[in-house]
Each structure stands twice: as structure tokens, then as C-alpha cells.
């Protein structure tokens, strides 16, 4: 049974099948018979897990198993206590209400690579970093959560899934590593 940690670059599609305009996982990983256990949208970057085992894929990606996922989020603005509190509580996003999660205002991660292309920055509006740990992961959920509290997401990097993290397995964008199952 294989488990692959992959650092998905910005603008890469979380699929092996060809895409009309963007690179896919097939541009980086040529191991036959593996599949992504979960997805990241094209605008997001960071840790993905891939496996050749259907049961493991289901266990990692299905929300019933509540595998914690941590995202490092660069937001526009300065988060205050009220915004951080609102993010950590159930938040009504219109079509669903989020589950409670962990939210921290953090320093910019020292180990994080520069993004290509860089994010847009405005001189008069500061940016800050949050670490958000969820046990769910609906489509564009983190971006929608930060926007709902007035902190638009500029950059989104998934840094950890369960016991696996980019901090403990430093991989540059596009790099992958086969690991022993924990």
C-alpha cells in the first residue's frame, strides 16, 4: 500500500486526467495506480495525500472520518478577536453552516516558499496569517469563511492532513515523497 505526500503547486488541478488550460497531477507524479485522497482547488496550494488503496483513500477524504486538516491562510486586513472568534464558531455560509474549528493568528511561516506568481499586495492594506484547522472541507470553505468575517483570502496553503505535515516533511511545490503509514 502506497501513501504519497505531494506539495501541489498553485494553479495545478487535483486530477490526473488532462485539463484544457492547466497542469494536472500527471505533470508531477508518474506512479501508476494512485489517486488523490481529497482535493485542493486550483487557487490553493500545499499538501495532498495520494494512495493506491481505496479504503485508505476513503478514510482520508470522507468527512465521516473527521481527519483534521490545517490551512495557512494569508488574509487581507488585521484580524481582531471578534473575527477570530466568529471563524472558530459555527458560521452560516448560506448553503451550509460550518462546524466549530481551531483558528489562530500566526506569524508568517518561515518555512513557506514564495508563491509564483506572487499575491497582489496593496501598500495601504496590511496582510496577516491565520492557521485554521477543520475536520470538514467543503468546496472553497476556508475562502468563504474568511470572506464572511471581512478578511478576504489572498493565499491558501494546506499544511497538514492528520499526522502528515509540510513542516515535518519539507517539500517544495511539485515535489512528492512516499511515506510509511502512521
QUICORTA-V267972 format. One line per field, one symbol per residue. ss: DSSP state (@ for helix, = for strand, . for the rest). psi: psi as a letter, one per 20 degrees, with the letter a starting at -180 (. if undefined). burial: b if it has 9 or more other C-alpha atoms within 8 Angstrom, else e. A space follows every 50 residues. Layout:
ss=???
psi=???
burial=???
This chain:
ss=..======....=..........=@@@.......==........====== =..@@@@@@@@.@@@...========....@@@@@@@@...=....=... .=====...............=..=.========......@@@@@@@@.. ..=========..==..........===....
psi=pqppppnprpjpqlqhqqqhiqqrhhihpjpqjqqpnrrprhiqrbpqpq rjohgggghghphhilppppppopqproprhggggghirppojfirpqqq rppqprqpphipqqqoqqqpqpgiorqrqqppoqjamrpkggghghhhjk npphpoophqocipqhhimoprpiqrpprpp.
burial=ebbbbbbbbbbbbbbeeeeeeebbbbeeeeeeebebbbebbbebbbbbbb bbbeeebbebbebeeebbbbbbbbbbbebeeebbbbbbbbbebeeebbbe bbbebbeeeeeeeeeeeeeeeeeeebbbbbbbbbbbeeeeeebbbbbebe bbbbbbbbbbbeeebbeeeebeebbbeeeeee
